[in-house]
Amino acid sequence: MAADLELRPAEPDDLDAILSLMRASLGVGSIPRERRFWEWKHERNPFGRSPMLVACAGQELVGMRVFMRWEWVSGGCA
């Protein structure tokens, strides 16, 4: 039987588990999987904080989805 999943907005206390899940699922790669980079990219983004959802099975964070904010310009360069 599949475990029950709880889907909810991410909370600041989830960050260590989010980074651990990223390292486990994506490996090291060329993009840093570190707190400083994450905070710069998703919390101090000039277009606003990235909305985030997490999936938990019991007390374990098992999934996440992040929607990074962007601003698109139409008709050429800004």
N, C-alpha and C positions, 0 to 999 in steps of 0.2 A: 504494500500500500504506500502511496506517495505521502510524504510529510506535508502537513498543512503549512502553507506559506502565508506570511503576513506582508502585505505591501503597504509601505508608508513613506512619507517624505523623510529624507535623510536629516539627521540631526548632527550638530557639531561633534558630539561624542562618538559618532560613527566613523570619523575620518581614519583612525588607525585601522579599523577593520576593512574599510574601503580600499586603502592603500595596500593592505596585505592581500586582499582578494585580487587586486590588479596585478601585483607581483606574481601571485600563484597562477593566474590565468593567462597573463600576457608576457611574462618573463621580464627580463631587464630592459631590453630594447634600447632605442636611442632617446626616447622621451623619459625624463626622470620620473620615477614613481615615489616621489618624496613630498613631505608636507609643504615645504617652502614653495615648490613649483605648483603644487595643487592649489594652495591658497592664492598664489598670484594669478593663476589661470581661471579659477572658478569662483573665488570670493572677492578678489580685487579687480575683476574684469571691468574695464571702463564702460561697458555696455550693461553692467549689472551682474548680480550673483547668478550663477547657473542653477536652475531648478534641478533637483536631484530626487530620485526615488530609490529605495532599497527594498530588497526582498529578504526576509528572515525566516529561517526554519528553527523554531524554538529560540534559543539565544544566539544562534549563529547567523551572521550575515552571509547570504549565499548568492546574491545578485544585486546589480545596481544599474541605473540608467541615469545619465547626466545629459542635460540639454544646454549646451553652451550658447550664450547669447552672442549674436552677431548683428552688425548693422550693414545692410546692403545698399549700394549706391547704384542708381540706374542712370544710364546715359554717359558713361565715361568715368574718369578718375575724379575724385573729390578734390 
